[in-house]
Amino acid sequence: MAIGTAALHKAIMSIWSTSGLDAAFQALWPSGTETSQFYTLHDQEASPGHPWPYAVFDQMSVDVTNRMSDDGDGDRREIRETTFAINIYAREIAGDSRSAKAIAATLAEEVMKYFGGHPTESPSSLTLDSGNHLITQFLNEYGDRIGDEEYRWMIIYSIRTDVPVAN
């Protein structure tokens, strides 16, 4: 069982793995890449030599906004606001007429379908081992050039959770 922030990371990874996002990224990897050797979503950074495109999620902050206790059984809970970002890294692909920016933007649109921010798709609800997901709020998205042929698209969210804490 994962608790607190670990439960949130586990829930994010679960949505990623069940959404088909792995296939969207892997379809752009060089032919012959052994897909079972690499992840498409990484926590904080990708390993050296990882095929492009890939995504990295970063937890930016956790703020406790409320604390409460049940007067009957001593149950204590916190409402937490966790800000996190999914960064999509893309390079130009030989034989693909799209720029690195266009590839990153297309993949960002796919990610927003599942996590929030897409104009026509409702995001998936996160399932926590311990506690409850209250809401995921899309905050912002933008891209920036990080190299001659490389681009990063960042999508920022705030996730509100209700989690148990020790007495």
C-alpha distance (Angstrom), angle and dihedral (degrees) to the residues before:
residue distance angle dihedral
M1 . . .
A2 3.78 . .
I3 3.79 120.7 .
G4 3.80 135.0 -163.3
T5 3.78 114.8 -16.6
A6 3.82 92.3 -2.0
A7 3.82 88.8 58.8
L8 3.80 89.7 52.2
H9 3.83 92.4 50.6
K10 3.80 89.8 48.8
A11 3.84 91.0 50.5
I12 3.83 91.9 50.2
M13 3.81 90.9 50.7
S14 3.81 90.1 47.8
I15 3.80 93.7 54.9
W16 3.79 90.3 46.0
S17 3.80 93.3 52.2
T18 3.83 95.6 46.1
S19 3.82 96.6 42.4
G20 3.79 101.4 69.8
L21 3.80 92.3 -114.7
D22 3.81 90.5 125.9
A23 3.81 89.5 62.4
A24 3.82 92.8 47.8
F25 3.82 90.9 56.7
Q26 3.82 97.0 37.6
A27 3.81 91.5 52.6
L28 3.82 86.9 67.8
W29 3.80 96.6 48.5
P30 3.82 118.7 106.3
S31 3.79 113.0 -83.0
G32 3.77 112.8 -95.6
T33 3.82 93.6 33.2
E34 3.79 109.5 143.0
T35 3.81 98.1 -127.3
S36 3.80 93.9 -164.5
Q37 3.83 89.9 65.0
F38 3.81 95.3 62.0
Y39 3.79 138.6 48.4
T40 3.79 121.0 -138.2
L41 3.84 94.0 -149.9
H42 3.80 120.9 49.4
D43 3.77 133.7 -173.3
Q44 3.84 106.5 -121.7
E45 3.83 99.5 -28.7
A46 3.78 143.7 10.9
S47 3.77 122.8 -119.4
P48 3.82 119.0 -101.2
G49 3.79 113.9 -87.5
H50 3.79 93.6 25.0
P51 3.84 114.7 155.3
W52 3.80 117.8 -109.2
P53 3.02 135.0 -87.7
Y54 3.79 104.5 48.1
A55 3.81 138.5 142.7
V56 3.78 133.9 -128.2
F57 3.76 126.8 -165.5
D58 3.78 122.4 -151.3
Q59 3.75 127.5 -168.5
M60 3.79 103.6 -139.5
S61 3.81 102.1 -177.3
V62 3.80 144.8 -17.9
D63 3.79 119.1 -149.3
V64 3.79 124.6 -175.9
T65 3.80 104.8 -140.4
N66 3.82 99.9 175.5
R67 3.78 139.0 13.7
M68 3.78 123.7 -162.7
S69 3.77 141.2 170.4
D70 3.77 133.8 -157.7
D71 3.79 110.9 -121.6
G72 3.81 91.3 -145.7
D73 3.78 110.2 53.0
G74 3.79 102.2 9.8
D75 3.81 94.5 -110.1
R76 3.80 109.9 164.9
R77 3.78 124.8 -162.4
E78 3.78 140.0 178.0
I79 3.77 131.5 -150.7
R80 3.80 106.4 -141.0
E81 3.80 130.5 -167.9
T82 3.79 109.6 -154.7
T83 3.79 118.8 -171.3
F84 3.76 114.5 -156.6
A85 3.78 138.1 164.6
I86 3.76 134.1 -148.4
N87 3.81 109.9 -149.4
I88 3.78 117.6 -161.7
Y89 3.79 116.1 -157.5
A90 3.80 119.1 -161.3
R91 3.80 138.3 171.6
E92 3.75 131.6 -164.6
I93 3.80 110.4 -86.3
A94 3.81 122.8 -140.0
G95 3.80 108.7 -113.2
D96 3.82 93.6 17.4
S97 3.79 114.0 105.1
R98 3.82 93.1 -153.9
S99 3.77 122.1 102.0
A100 3.80 121.4 -121.8
K101 3.81 86.6 -104.7
A102 3.82 92.5 55.0
I103 3.81 91.7 48.1
A104 3.81 91.8 49.6
A105 3.82 91.5 47.1
T106 3.81 92.0 50.7
L107 3.81 91.5 50.6
A108 3.82 90.7 45.7
E109 3.79 89.1 56.1
E110 3.81 89.5 53.9
V111 3.82 91.8 49.4
M112 3.83 91.4 49.3
K113 3.81 90.0 56.3
Y114 3.81 89.1 66.9
F115 3.80 104.3 29.6
G116 3.81 102.2 32.5
G117 3.78 141.0 -90.3
H118 3.82 98.1 84.9
P119 3.83 112.3 125.9
T120 3.83 96.4 -135.3
E121 3.83 106.6 24.2
S122 3.80 127.5 74.9
P123 3.81 114.4 -135.3
S124 3.79 123.5 -114.3
S125 3.78 118.8 -102.8
L126 3.78 116.1 -115.5
T127 3.81 116.5 -123.4
L128 3.79 114.3 -147.7
D129 3.81 125.4 -160.5
S130 3.77 89.2 -139.6
G131 3.77 122.7 20.9
N132 3.77 133.2 5.8
H133 3.78 136.2 -74.4
L134 3.80 107.0 -131.0
I135 3.81 103.7 178.6
T136 3.78 142.7 -25.5
Q137 3.77 113.0 -144.2
F138 3.79 121.6 -161.7
L139 3.82 107.2 -135.3
N140 3.80 108.6 174.9
E141 3.79 147.1 -32.6
Y142 3.75 132.6 -157.8
G143 3.76 142.5 151.9
D144 3.75 134.5 -131.6
R145 3.77 135.7 -175.5
I146 3.79 111.9 -113.7
G147 3.80 100.5 175.7
D148 3.79 144.0 -2.5
E149 3.80 92.8 -75.0
E150 3.80 100.8 9.4
Y151 3.78 131.9 93.9
R152 3.80 135.8 -178.2
W153 3.80 124.7 -153.1
M154 3.81 114.4 -164.5
I155 3.82 123.7 -159.7
I156 3.81 116.1 -170.5
Y157 3.81 126.0 -157.9
S158 3.78 139.7 176.2
I159 3.80 115.4 -145.3
R160 3.79 120.4 -163.5
T161 3.79 116.2 -156.1
D162 3.80 136.4 176.3
V163 3.81 107.7 -143.4
P164 3.81 135.1 175.2
V165 3.80 119.0 -116.5
A166 3.81 132.2 -168.7
N167 3.78 120.5 -86.9
